[in-house]
């Protein structure tokens, strides 16, 4: 992930007019965690990465450099609720299940 993630996270925060504090609050993370992500000291995984992508309106693939398209997330209430459910129950899902679900959710129109 590395520097691409840091660059893209910063870009999306600026694009959305969000501060680290805003992201932390909306993603239900600590400001310290966001700071570490933006410094490149740590990289979010799984449900945390998905949650960050959802909050800033893009895809996990864009943030991680797997695509160059800033695919906007459908902001319908059902999708938001699905992300919250996944975030709460992610520890019971395999990595493959998380990736498959994220792909489905991000491709919703």
CNS distance restraints for C-alpha pairs under 8 A (distance, minus, plus):
assign (resid   1 and name CA) (resid   5 and name CA) 5.60 0.50 0.50
assign (resid   1 and name CA) (resid  43 and name CA) 7.39 0.50 0.50
assign (resid   1 and name CA) (resid  64 and name CA) 5.20 0.50 0.50
assign (resid   1 and name CA) (resid  65 and name CA) 7.03 0.50 0.50
assign (resid   2 and name CA) (resid   6 and name CA) 6.70 0.50 0.50
assign (resid   2 and name CA) (resid  40 and name CA) 6.46 0.50 0.50
assign (resid   2 and name CA) (resid  43 and name CA) 7.57 0.50 0.50
assign (resid   3 and name CA) (resid   7 and name CA) 6.02 0.50 0.50
assign (resid   3 and name CA) (resid  40 and name CA) 6.77 0.50 0.50
assign (resid   4 and name CA) (resid   8 and name CA) 6.02 0.50 0.50
assign (resid   4 and name CA) (resid  63 and name CA) 7.23 0.50 0.50
assign (resid   4 and name CA) (resid  64 and name CA) 6.54 0.50 0.50
assign (resid   4 and name CA) (resid  65 and name CA) 6.05 0.50 0.50
assign (resid   5 and name CA) (resid   9 and name CA) 5.90 0.50 0.50
assign (resid   5 and name CA) (resid  63 and name CA) 5.13 0.50 0.50
assign (resid   5 and name CA) (resid  64 and name CA) 5.19 0.50 0.50
assign (resid   5 and name CA) (resid  65 and name CA) 6.87 0.50 0.50
assign (resid   6 and name CA) (resid  10 and name CA) 6.14 0.50 0.50
assign (resid   6 and name CA) (resid  37 and name CA) 6.78 0.50 0.50
assign (resid   6 and name CA) (resid  38 and name CA) 5.28 0.50 0.50
assign (resid   6 and name CA) (resid  39 and name CA) 7.14 0.50 0.50
assign (resid   6 and name CA) (resid  40 and name CA) 6.21 0.50 0.50
assign (resid   7 and name CA) (resid  11 and name CA) 6.12 0.50 0.50
assign (resid   8 and name CA) (resid  12 and name CA) 6.07 0.50 0.50
assign (resid   8 and name CA) (resid  62 and name CA) 7.72 0.50 0.50
assign (resid   8 and name CA) (resid  63 and name CA) 5.69 0.50 0.50
assign (resid   9 and name CA) (resid  13 and name CA) 6.15 0.50 0.50
assign (resid   9 and name CA) (resid  38 and name CA) 7.27 0.50 0.50
assign (resid   9 and name CA) (resid  63 and name CA) 6.53 0.50 0.50
assign (resid  10 and name CA) (resid  14 and name CA) 6.23 0.50 0.50
assign (resid  10 and name CA) (resid  38 and name CA) 7.08 0.50 0.50
assign (resid  11 and name CA) (resid  15 and name CA) 6.05 0.50 0.50
assign (resid  12 and name CA) (resid  16 and name CA) 6.04 0.50 0.50
assign (resid  12 and name CA) (resid  56 and name CA) 6.30 0.50 0.50
assign (resid  13 and name CA) (resid  17 and name CA) 5.93 0.50 0.50
assign (resid  13 and name CA) (resid  18 and name CA) 4.93 0.50 0.50
assign (resid  13 and name CA) (resid  19 and name CA) 6.59 0.50 0.50
assign (resid  13 and name CA) (resid  20 and name CA) 7.85 0.50 0.50
assign (resid  13 and name CA) (resid  23 and name CA) 7.91 0.50 0.50
assign (resid  13 and name CA) (resid  56 and name CA) 6.80 0.50 0.50
assign (resid  14 and name CA) (resid  18 and name CA) 6.17 0.50 0.50
assign (resid  14 and name CA) (resid  19 and name CA) 7.87 0.50 0.50
assign (resid  16 and name CA) (resid  56 and name CA) 6.91 0.50 0.50
assign (resid  18 and name CA) (resid  22 and name CA) 5.67 0.50 0.50
assign (resid  18 and name CA) (resid  23 and name CA) 6.58 0.50 0.50
assign (resid  19 and name CA) (resid  23 and name CA) 6.35 0.50 0.50
assign (resid  20 and name CA) (resid  24 and name CA) 6.08 0.50 0.50
assign (resid  20 and name CA) (resid  31 and name CA) 6.40 0.50 0.50
assign (resid  20 and name CA) (resid  34 and name CA) 6.24 0.50 0.50
assign (resid  20 and name CA) (resid  35 and name CA) 7.05 0.50 0.50
assign (resid  21 and name CA) (resid  25 and name CA) 6.13 0.50 0.50
assign (resid  21 and name CA) (resid  31 and name CA) 5.71 0.50 0.50
assign (resid  22 and name CA) (resid  26 and name CA) 6.12 0.50 0.50
assign (resid  23 and name CA) (resid  27 and name CA) 5.76 0.50 0.50
assign (resid  23 and name CA) (resid  29 and name CA) 7.91 0.50 0.50
assign (resid  23 and name CA) (resid  34 and name CA) 7.61 0.50 0.50
assign (resid  23 and name CA) (resid  52 and name CA) 7.58 0.50 0.50
assign (resid  23 and name CA) (resid  55 and name CA) 7.23 0.50 0.50
assign (resid  23 and name CA) (resid  56 and name CA) 7.76 0.50 0.50
assign (resid  24 and name CA) (resid  28 and name CA) 5.66 0.50 0.50
assign (resid  24 and name CA) (resid  29 and name CA) 4.66 0.50 0.50
assign (resid  24 and name CA) (resid  30 and name CA) 5.44 0.50 0.50
assign (resid  24 and name CA) (resid  31 and name CA) 5.31 0.50 0.50
assign (resid  24 and name CA) (resid  33 and name CA) 7.93 0.50 0.50
assign (resid  24 and name CA) (resid  34 and name CA) 6.38 0.50 0.50
assign (resid  25 and name CA) (resid  29 and name CA) 6.36 0.50 0.50
assign (resid  25 and name CA) (resid  30 and name CA) 7.47 0.50 0.50
assign (resid  25 and name CA) (resid  31 and name CA) 7.96 0.50 0.50
assign (resid  26 and name CA) (resid  55 and name CA) 6.63 0.50 0.50
assign (resid  27 and name CA) (resid  51 and name CA) 6.10 0.50 0.50
assign (resid  27 and name CA) (resid  52 and name CA) 5.95 0.50 0.50
assign (resid  27 and name CA) (resid  55 and name CA) 6.31 0.50 0.50
assign (resid  29 and name CA) (resid  33 and name CA) 6.66 0.50 0.50
assign (resid  29 and name CA) (resid  34 and name CA) 7.35 0.50 0.50
assign (resid  30 and name CA) (resid  34 and name CA) 6.63 0.50 0.50
assign (resid  31 and name CA) (resid  35 and name CA) 6.11 0.50 0.50
assign (resid  32 and name CA) (resid  36 and name CA) 6.24 0.50 0.50
assign (resid  33 and name CA) (resid  37 and name CA) 6.29 0.50 0.50
assign (resid  33 and name CA) (resid  42 and name CA) 7.96 0.50 0.50
assign (resid  34 and name CA) (resid  38 and name CA) 6.19 0.50 0.50
assign (resid  35 and name CA) (resid  39 and name CA) 6.18 0.50 0.50
assign (resid  36 and name CA) (resid  40 and name CA) 6.11 0.50 0.50
assign (resid  36 and name CA) (resid  41 and name CA) 5.10 0.50 0.50
assign (resid  36 and name CA) (resid  42 and name CA) 5.50 0.50 0.50
assign (resid  37 and name CA) (resid  41 and name CA) 6.09 0.50 0.50
assign (resid  37 and name CA) (resid  42 and name CA) 5.11 0.50 0.50
assign (resid  37 and name CA) (resid  43 and name CA) 5.67 0.50 0.50
assign (resid  37 and name CA) (resid  44 and name CA) 7.15 0.50 0.50
assign (resid  44 and name CA) (resid  48 and name CA) 5.79 0.50 0.50
assign (resid  44 and name CA) (resid  49 and name CA) 5.12 0.50 0.50
assign (resid  45 and name CA) (resid  49 and name CA) 5.22 0.50 0.50
assign (resid  46 and name CA) (resid  50 and name CA) 6.29 0.50 0.50
assign (resid  46 and name CA) (resid  90 and name CA) 7.79 0.50 0.50
assign (resid  46 and name CA) (resid  95 and name CA) 7.15 0.50 0.50
assign (resid  46 and name CA) (resid  98 and name CA) 6.96 0.50 0.50
assign (resid  46 and name CA) (resid  99 and name CA) 7.99 0.50 0.50
assign (resid  47 and name CA) (resid  51 and name CA) 5.93 0.50 0.50
assign (resid  47 and name CA) (resid  86 and name CA) 6.98 0.50 0.50
assign (resid  47 and name CA) (resid  87 and name CA) 5.22 0.50 0.50
assign (resid  47 and name CA) (resid  90 and name CA) 6.09 0.50 0.50
assign (resid  47 and name CA) (resid  98 and name CA) 7.49 0.50 0.50
assign (resid  48 and name CA) (resid  52 and name CA) 6.20 0.50 0.50
assign (resid  48 and name CA) (resid  87 and name CA) 7.17 0.50 0.50
assign (resid  49 and name CA) (resid  53 and name CA) 6.18 0.50 0.50
assign (resid  49 and name CA) (resid  60 and name CA) 6.55 0.50 0.50
assign (resid  50 and name CA) (resid  54 and name CA) 6.13 0.50 0.50
assign (resid  50 and name CA) (resid  59 and name CA) 7.56 0.50 0.50
assign (resid  50 and name CA) (resid  60 and name CA) 5.91 0.50 0.50
assign (resid  50 and name CA) (resid  83 and name CA) 7.84 0.50 0.50
assign (resid  50 and name CA) (resid 102 and name CA) 7.14 0.50 0.50
assign (resid  51 and name CA) (resid  55 and name CA) 6.19 0.50 0.50
assign (resid  51 and name CA) (resid  83 and name CA) 6.89 0.50 0.50
assign (resid  51 and name CA) (resid  84 and name CA) 7.97 0.50 0.50
assign (resid  51 and name CA) (resid  87 and name CA) 6.99 0.50 0.50
assign (resid  52 and name CA) (resid  56 and name CA) 6.29 0.50 0.50
assign (resid  53 and name CA) (resid  57 and name CA) 5.93 0.50 0.50
assign (resid  53 and name CA) (resid  58 and name CA) 5.13 0.50 0.50
assign (resid  53 and name CA) (resid  59 and name CA) 5.36 0.50 0.50
assign (resid  53 and name CA) (resid  60 and name CA) 5.65 0.50 0.50
assign (resid  53 and name CA) (resid  63 and name CA) 7.23 0.50 0.50
assign (resid  54 and name CA) (resid  58 and name CA) 6.18 0.50 0.50
assign (resid  54 and name CA) (resid  59 and name CA) 7.06 0.50 0.50
assign (resid  54 and name CA) (resid  73 and name CA) 6.56 0.50 0.50
assign (resid  54 and name CA) (resid  83 and name CA) 7.72 0.50 0.50
assign (resid  57 and name CA) (resid  71 and name CA) 7.85 0.50 0.50
assign (resid  57 and name CA) (resid  72 and name CA) 5.34 0.50 0.50
assign (resid  57 and name CA) (resid  73 and name CA) 5.25 0.50 0.50
assign (resid  58 and name CA) (resid  62 and name CA) 6.81 0.50 0.50
assign (resid  58 and name CA) (resid  63 and name CA) 7.56 0.50 0.50
assign (resid  58 and name CA) (resid  70 and name CA) 5.65 0.50 0.50
assign (resid  58 and name CA) (resid  71 and name CA) 5.30 0.50 0.50
assign (resid  58 and name CA) (resid  72 and name CA) 4.82 0.50 0.50
assign (resid  58 and name CA) (resid  73 and name CA) 5.64 0.50 0.50
assign (resid  59 and name CA) (resid  63 and name CA) 6.47 0.50 0.50
assign (resid  59 and name CA) (resid  70 and name CA) 6.92 0.50 0.50
assign (resid  59 and name CA) (resid  71 and name CA) 5.85 0.50 0.50
assign (resid  59 and name CA) (resid  72 and name CA) 7.01 0.50 0.50
assign (resid  59 and name CA) (resid  73 and name CA) 6.92 0.50 0.50
assign (resid  59 and name CA) (resid 106 and name CA) 6.49 0.50 0.50
assign (resid  60 and name CA) (resid  64 and name CA) 6.10 0.50 0.50
assign (resid  61 and name CA) (resid  65 and name CA) 6.01 0.50 0.50
assign (resid  61 and name CA) (resid  66 and name CA) 4.76 0.50 0.50
assign (resid  61 and name CA) (resid  67 and name CA) 5.60 0.50 0.50
assign (resid  62 and name CA) (resid  66 and name CA) 5.94 0.50 0.50
assign (resid  62 and name CA) (resid  67 and name CA) 4.99 0.50 0.50
assign (resid  62 and name CA) (resid  68 and name CA) 5.79 0.50 0.50
assign (resid  62 and name CA) (resid  69 and name CA) 6.22 0.50 0.50
assign (resid  62 and name CA) (resid  70 and name CA) 5.94 0.50 0.50
assign (resid  62 and name CA) (resid  71 and name CA) 7.34 0.50 0.50
assign (resid  71 and name CA) (resid 106 and name CA) 7.81 0.50 0.50
assign (resid  72 and name CA) (resid 106 and name CA) 7.82 0.50 0.50
assign (resid  73 and name CA) (resid 106 and name CA) 5.60 0.50 0.50
assign (resid  73 and name CA) (resid 107 and name CA) 7.73 0.50 0.50
assign (resid  73 and name CA) (resid 108 and name CA) 7.72 0.50 0.50
assign (resid  74 and name CA) (resid  79 and name CA) 6.83 0.50 0.50
assign (resid  74 and name CA) (resid 106 and name CA) 7.05 0.50 0.50
assign (resid  74 and name CA) (resid 108 and name CA) 6.23 0.50 0.50
assign (resid  74 and name CA) (resid 109 and name CA) 6.06 0.50 0.50
assign (resid  75 and name CA) (resid  79 and name CA) 6.47 0.50 0.50
assign (resid  75 and name CA) (resid  80 and name CA) 6.60 0.50 0.50
assign (resid  76 and name CA) (resid  80 and name CA) 6.49 0.50 0.50
assign (resid  77 and name CA) (resid  81 and name CA) 6.07 0.50 0.50
assign (resid  78 and name CA) (resid  82 and name CA) 6.11 0.50 0.50
assign (resid  79 and name CA) (resid  83 and name CA) 6.27 0.50 0.50
assign (resid  79 and name CA) (resid 105 and name CA) 6.70 0.50 0.50
assign (resid  80 and name CA) (resid  84 and name CA) 6.35 0.50 0.50
assign (resid  81 and name CA) (resid  85 and name CA) 6.20 0.50 0.50
assign (resid  82 and name CA) (resid  86 and name CA) 6.13 0.50 0.50
assign (resid  83 and name CA) (resid  87 and name CA) 6.03 0.50 0.50
assign (resid  84 and name CA) (resid  88 and name CA) 6.21 0.50 0.50
assign (resid  85 and name CA) (resid  89 and name CA) 6.09 0.50 0.50
assign (resid  86 and name CA) (resid  90 and name CA) 5.25 0.50 0.50
assign (resid  89 and name CA) (resid  93 and name CA) 7.28 0.50 0.50
assign (resid  90 and name CA) (resid  98 and name CA) 7.25 0.50 0.50
assign (resid  93 and name CA) (resid  97 and name CA) 5.91 0.50 0.50
assign (resid  93 and name CA) (resid  98 and name CA) 6.29 0.50 0.50
assign (resid  94 and name CA) (resid  98 and name CA) 6.28 0.50 0.50
assign (resid  95 and name CA) (resid  99 and name CA) 6.18 0.50 0.50
assign (resid  96 and name CA) (resid 100 and name CA) 6.09 0.50 0.50
assign (resid  97 and name CA) (resid 101 and name CA) 6.07 0.50 0.50
assign (resid  98 and name CA) (resid 102 and name CA) 6.01 0.50 0.50
assign (resid  99 and name CA) (resid 103 and name CA) 6.10 0.50 0.50
assign (resid 100 and name CA) (resid 104 and name CA) 6.30 0.50 0.50
assign (resid 101 and name CA) (resid 105 and name CA) 6.10 0.50 0.50
assign (resid 102 and name CA) (resid 106 and name CA) 5.94 0.50 0.50
assign (resid 103 and name CA) (resid 107 and name CA) 6.12 0.50 0.50
assign (resid 104 and name CA) (resid 108 and name CA) 6.59 0.50 0.50
